[in-house]
Amino acid sequence: MELDRLDAALIRLLTDEPQLPVLECARRLGVARGTVTSRLARLHEGGVVEGIVPRVEPRGFGFALTAFCLVEIDQKIGHDDVARSLAEAIPEIIDMYTVTGASDMQLRVVAPDAELMQDVLDRIALVPGVARTASSIAMRTHFAGRTMPLVEHVVSRLP
């Protein structure tokens, strides 16, 4: 789906203020309410926007430690089965990807402190189908969920 400058402006507005009503978006963008409504519908249907919700920050409710866990799975068990089991058993898993390379999956996990992070990593290792894990603790988050620069880059290339 191709984006234009109005799409980018609408995405920026709702990224900065997810609870902003459609009418206020229209006022700030200088377009009709129906234009904003139809643009939002098109962005949703096109898979560009997957919902307008506040971003939850685990650090804000005590989960200050982030780790990245590489998982090797038992090749007799499928990735989807292991992913489902991990998602059901470990609520501290925030992101999960099947990856290429030496490992099969990469997880982003959170915990309140190092001791509880060890508990999370131990629980991951015990999930059926997990053969081996390796983890790294994030020392600092420079940014996360950064998509607006990409949207702006795509739109800047428009004639």
C-alpha positions in Angstrom: 0.0 0.0 0.0 1.3 3.4 -0.9 1.3 6.2 1.7 1.0 9.9 1.0 1.7 13.0 3.1 -1.8 13.0 4.7 -1.4 9.4 5.7 1.9 10.2 7.3 0.5 13.2 9.1 -2.4 11.2 10.4 -0.1 8.4 11.6 2.2 10.9 13.3 -0.8 12.5 15.1 -2.2 9.2 16.4 1.3 8.0 17.3 1.8 11.1 19.5 -1.8 11.1 20.8 -3.5 7.7 20.4 -6.7 8.7 22.1 -7.3 11.7 19.9 -10.9 11.8 18.5 -11.4 11.6 14.7 -13.0 15.1 14.7 -10.0 16.6 16.4 -7.7 14.8 14.0 -9.7 16.3 11.1 -9.5 19.8 12.6 -5.7 19.6 13.1 -5.1 18.2 9.7 -7.4 20.7 8.0 -9.5 18.0 6.3 -13.1 16.7 6.6 -14.0 14.2 9.3 -15.0 11.7 6.6 -11.6 12.0 5.1 -9.9 11.0 8.4 -12.4 8.2 8.8 -11.9 6.8 5.3 -8.1 7.2 5.6 -8.1 5.3 9.0 -10.2 2.5 7.5 -7.8 2.3 4.5 -4.7 2.2 6.8 -6.3 -0.5 8.9 -7.5 -2.6 5.9 -4.0 -2.2 4.3 -2.3 -3.5 7.4 -0.4 -0.2 7.9 -2.1 0.5 11.2 -2.9 -2.4 13.5 -5.0 -0.6 16.1 -4.9 2.7 17.9 -4.0 1.9 21.5 -1.6 3.4 24.1 1.8 1.7 24.1 2.3 -0.1 27.4 5.7 0.3 29.0 6.6 -2.6 31.3 9.1 -0.5 33.1 6.2 1.7 34.3 4.8 -1.1 36.4 8.0 -2.6 37.8 9.5 -4.7 34.9 12.7 -2.7 34.6 15.0 -5.4 33.2 14.9 -6.5 29.5 16.7 -9.5 28.1 17.0 -11.0 24.7 16.8 -14.8 24.7 18.0 -17.0 21.8 16.2 -20.3 21.7 17.2 -23.5 19.8 14.3 -25.8 19.4 14.1 -29.6 19.1 13.8 -30.1 15.4 11.2 -32.8 15.9 8.8 -30.2 17.2 7.6 -27.4 15.0 8.3 -23.7 15.6 4.6 -22.9 15.8 4.0 -25.5 18.6 7.0 -24.2 20.6 5.9 -20.6 20.0 2.4 -21.4 21.2 3.7 -23.2 24.3 6.1 -20.3 25.2 3.3 -17.7 24.7 1.0 -19.6 27.0 3.5 -20.4 29.7 5.6 -17.2 29.9 3.7 -13.9 30.1 7.0 -12.0 30.5 7.8 -12.7 26.8 7.0 -9.4 25.0 8.2 -10.2 21.5 8.9 -13.5 19.7 10.5 -14.1 16.3 11.5 -17.1 14.3 15.0 -16.2 13.0 17.7 -17.6 10.8 21.2 -18.4 12.0 22.6 -20.5 14.9 19.3 -20.2 16.9 15.7 -20.8 15.9 13.9 -18.1 17.8 14.6 -14.7 19.5 12.5 -13.5 22.4 12.4 -10.2 24.2 11.6 -10.8 27.8 11.1 -8.5 30.9 11.4 -9.0 34.6 11.5 -6.7 37.7 15.1 -7.7 38.6 18.0 -10.0 37.8 16.8 -12.8 40.2 13.4 -12.9 38.7 14.8 -12.6 35.2 16.7 -15.8 35.9 13.4 -17.4 36.9 11.9 -16.4 33.6 14.8 -17.7 31.6 14.7 -21.0 33.6 11.0 -21.4 32.8 11.7 -20.8 29.1 14.3 -23.6 29.1 11.8 -26.0 30.6 9.1 -25.5 27.9 8.8 -28.7 25.9 10.6 -28.4 22.6 13.2 -25.9 23.8 16.6 -27.6 23.4 18.9 -24.7 24.4 18.9 -21.0 25.3 21.3 -18.2 25.5 20.5 -14.7 26.8 21.8 -11.2 26.9 20.6 -8.4 29.3 19.8 -5.0 27.7 21.8 -2.4 29.5 20.0 0.6 27.9 17.1 1.1 25.5 17.9 3.8 22.9 14.5 3.4 21.2 11.9 0.7 20.7 9.0 0.4 18.2 10.5 3.1 16.0 8.4 3.3 12.8 7.7 7.0 12.3 11.1 7.7 10.7 10.4 4.9 8.1 6.9 6.3 7.3 8.4 9.8 6.9 11.2 8.4 4.7 8.7 6.7 2.4 6.6 9.8 2.1 9.6 12.1 1.5 10.4 10.2 -1.7 7.0 11.0 -3.1 6.9 13.5 -6.1 
